[in-house]
Amino acid sequence: MNRDDVAAHIAKVPGTRVNFFERPHPSEYEVGIAEQDGSYWVYWSSERASIRAESHFHDESDALREFLDLLSLEHQRRELFGGGSRP
């Protein structure tokens, strides 16, 4: 798994907020991955940008898989409960 594969998958879930290697902090209702000090931080945030789940990885491929798992969970949350969409 590589970044291009994941970027293609992100395009299939429009409306879901993602931070794909863009910044080192979460926004509300977001799934993110960031590279920090040689490792990868993967997270899922709530409406107040607090962390619901987070993991740290040394292997980018493992981090990308976790990112996709959390992206799927956020997509399911949006389908069930709505909210968290940008105007």
Backbone bond lengths (Angstrom), bond angles and torsions (degrees), N, CA, C in turn:
res aa  C-N    CA-C-N  psi(-1)  N-CA   C-N-CA  omega(-1)  CA-C   N-CA-C  phi
1 M - - - 1.455 - - 1.523 108.41 -
2 N 1.335 115.50 138.04 1.459 119.41 178.99 1.534 109.90 -135.97
3 R 1.318 115.67 176.04 1.467 120.88 -175.89 1.530 112.41 -61.98
4 D 1.319 117.44 -36.83 1.462 119.68 179.48 1.527 111.73 -64.09
5 D 1.343 116.94 -40.39 1.473 120.96 177.11 1.528 110.38 -60.37
6 V 1.319 115.92 -44.47 1.462 120.54 -178.27 1.529 110.26 -69.34
7 A 1.318 118.10 -40.41 1.462 120.78 178.11 1.526 110.61 -59.87
8 A 1.318 117.33 -38.95 1.469 120.69 177.49 1.524 110.44 -65.13
9 H 1.324 117.32 -37.19 1.468 120.55 179.08 1.535 111.04 -69.34
10 I 1.320 117.20 -37.98 1.467 121.45 179.18 1.520 109.91 -58.27
11 A 1.310 117.14 -38.54 1.463 121.43 -179.67 1.531 112.00 -63.79
12 K 1.319 117.56 -20.23 1.468 121.85 -179.10 1.528 112.54 -84.34
13 V 1.316 118.22 -7.38 1.468 121.68 179.23 1.526 109.83 -122.29
14 P 1.332 117.07 65.97 1.471 119.94 -178.04 1.521 111.80 -61.67
15 G 1.302 115.30 148.02 1.460 120.40 177.98 1.513 113.42 89.54
16 T 1.314 118.06 -14.50 1.461 121.05 177.39 1.514 108.45 -85.89
17 R 1.315 116.12 129.53 1.461 120.12 -178.18 1.520 109.72 -77.12
18 V 1.308 115.44 132.19 1.458 120.74 178.01 1.522 110.21 -135.18
19 N 1.300 114.56 149.79 1.455 123.13 170.77 1.518 104.92 -120.55
20 F 1.308 116.70 94.66 1.457 122.39 -175.15 1.527 109.14 -101.95
21 F 1.331 115.01 85.99 1.463 122.91 179.22 1.529 112.42 60.06
22 E 1.341 118.09 33.58 1.464 120.68 -177.69 1.521 113.70 -101.72
23 R 1.338 117.92 -40.83 1.467 120.58 -176.51 1.524 110.03 -149.72
24 P 1.309 118.11 160.59 1.466 121.77 -173.53 1.530 115.73 -92.06
25 H 1.331 118.24 16.83 1.464 119.50 -179.05 1.532 109.88 -143.37
26 P 1.330 117.23 153.65 1.469 120.35 -177.58 1.520 113.66 -82.65
27 S 1.321 114.56 155.91 1.454 123.32 166.85 1.520 106.64 -112.51
28 E 1.321 117.22 175.34 1.468 119.24 -177.78 1.523 111.89 -68.87
29 Y 1.327 114.92 147.29 1.469 122.73 179.19 1.522 112.03 44.07
30 E 1.299 115.75 63.02 1.459 119.69 -173.70 1.528 110.25 -136.93
31 V 1.301 115.28 148.34 1.454 122.54 168.96 1.522 105.55 -110.84
32 G 1.319 116.02 130.24 1.448 117.70 -175.01 1.512 114.10 -139.12
33 I 1.308 113.29 159.08 1.458 122.29 172.73 1.522 106.91 -142.53
34 A 1.318 115.52 134.00 1.462 120.95 -179.65 1.519 108.86 -142.28
35 E 1.307 115.83 148.13 1.454 120.81 176.56 1.521 107.77 -95.46
36 Q 1.333 116.28 127.59 1.458 120.95 -179.00 1.522 109.81 -139.94
37 D 1.302 116.62 121.25 1.462 122.77 175.74 1.524 112.92 50.43
38 G 1.318 116.83 43.03 1.455 121.16 175.67 1.510 115.75 82.03
39 S 1.330 117.23 3.08 1.459 120.02 175.33 1.530 108.56 -127.27
40 Y 1.315 115.66 176.84 1.461 121.43 -174.84 1.515 109.45 -120.42
41 W 1.323 115.93 130.59 1.453 122.68 178.97 1.517 107.54 -107.93
42 V 1.333 116.01 124.39 1.459 122.24 179.78 1.518 107.23 -118.79
43 Y 1.338 117.13 133.36 1.466 119.56 -176.82 1.524 111.49 -146.67
44 W 1.322 113.72 166.65 1.462 124.19 175.37 1.520 105.42 -136.53
45 S 1.325 118.31 126.15 1.465 120.51 -173.68 1.528 112.30 -113.79
46 S 1.333 114.58 161.49 1.461 122.48 -179.82 1.531 110.58 -96.94
47 E 1.336 115.26 -170.89 1.463 120.45 -177.85 1.522 113.19 -64.21
48 R 1.299 118.43 -21.47 1.467 120.92 178.41 1.528 111.74 -103.65
49 A 1.313 115.58 15.99 1.465 123.17 -179.33 1.521 111.69 65.15
50 S 1.350 117.07 17.70 1.452 118.53 172.37 1.530 108.40 -81.38
51 I 1.289 116.53 156.14 1.459 121.58 -172.91 1.526 111.03 -82.82
52 R 1.332 116.10 125.74 1.467 121.84 172.63 1.513 110.52 -88.04
53 A 1.311 116.23 -39.94 1.462 122.05 -179.90 1.514 108.10 -149.35
54 E 1.315 116.03 144.77 1.462 119.54 176.52 1.514 109.61 -154.34
55 S 1.306 114.98 148.75 1.460 122.26 178.33 1.523 108.66 -145.39
56 H 1.318 114.73 154.84 1.464 121.35 175.87 1.523 108.06 -120.86
57 F 1.310 116.64 139.03 1.458 122.90 -177.64 1.521 110.20 -134.77
58 H 1.329 115.63 150.78 1.457 121.05 173.12 1.522 110.34 -97.26
59 D 1.326 116.82 -21.15 1.458 122.33 -179.26 1.531 109.97 -102.40
60 E 1.326 117.45 123.29 1.461 120.92 -177.24 1.530 112.17 -61.61
61 S 1.311 117.78 -39.08 1.460 121.08 -179.09 1.532 111.55 -61.80
62 D 1.330 116.98 -41.84 1.474 120.70 176.89 1.522 110.42 -64.08
63 A 1.323 116.66 -40.78 1.466 121.00 179.29 1.525 110.76 -64.63
64 L 1.319 117.17 -40.16 1.460 120.40 179.52 1.528 111.22 -65.54
65 R 1.326 116.99 -38.47 1.479 119.68 176.77 1.521 111.01 -63.26
66 E 1.326 117.01 -43.59 1.466 120.73 178.05 1.530 110.43 -63.46
67 F 1.317 116.68 -40.93 1.461 121.43 177.47 1.530 110.18 -57.52
68 L 1.330 117.41 -45.88 1.468 120.68 179.19 1.523 111.95 -64.29
69 D 1.327 117.30 -37.52 1.472 120.28 176.96 1.530 110.50 -62.30
70 L 1.325 116.57 -45.67 1.466 119.90 179.62 1.524 111.25 -68.52
71 L 1.310 117.37 -35.12 1.458 121.02 176.51 1.530 110.28 -61.39
72 S 1.306 116.60 -41.19 1.456 121.14 177.40 1.524 111.10 -63.54
73 L 1.319 117.56 -41.92 1.465 121.08 178.05 1.530 111.56 -63.00
74 E 1.317 116.84 -42.79 1.471 120.24 178.88 1.525 110.71 -65.53
75 H 1.311 117.02 -39.25 1.467 120.48 176.97 1.530 110.47 -61.87
76 Q 1.324 117.83 -42.50 1.466 121.76 177.00 1.525 111.07 -63.81
77 R 1.348 116.86 -41.19 1.466 120.62 178.52 1.522 110.62 -60.27
78 R 1.327 116.24 -43.57 1.469 120.58 -179.81 1.522 110.80 -64.43
79 E 1.324 117.38 -39.76 1.467 120.46 179.40 1.528 111.71 -65.96
80 L 1.327 117.05 -38.62 1.462 121.46 -178.42 1.525 113.27 -78.07
81 F 1.325 116.53 -44.54 1.464 120.51 -170.66 1.515 114.37 -114.83
82 G 1.315 118.57 -14.94 1.456 120.86 -176.68 1.499 111.43 70.06
83 G 1.301 115.21 -166.70 1.466 121.00 176.81 1.505 113.03 77.44
84 G 1.305 113.90 170.53 1.442 120.68 177.29 1.520 113.80 73.53
85 S 1.319 116.66 20.83 1.470 118.12 -179.52 1.513 109.73 -102.54
86 R 1.291 115.94 151.19 1.462 120.89 178.14 1.525 109.47 -82.65
87 P 1.321 116.63 145.32 1.479 119.05 177.53 1.503 112.50 -66.45
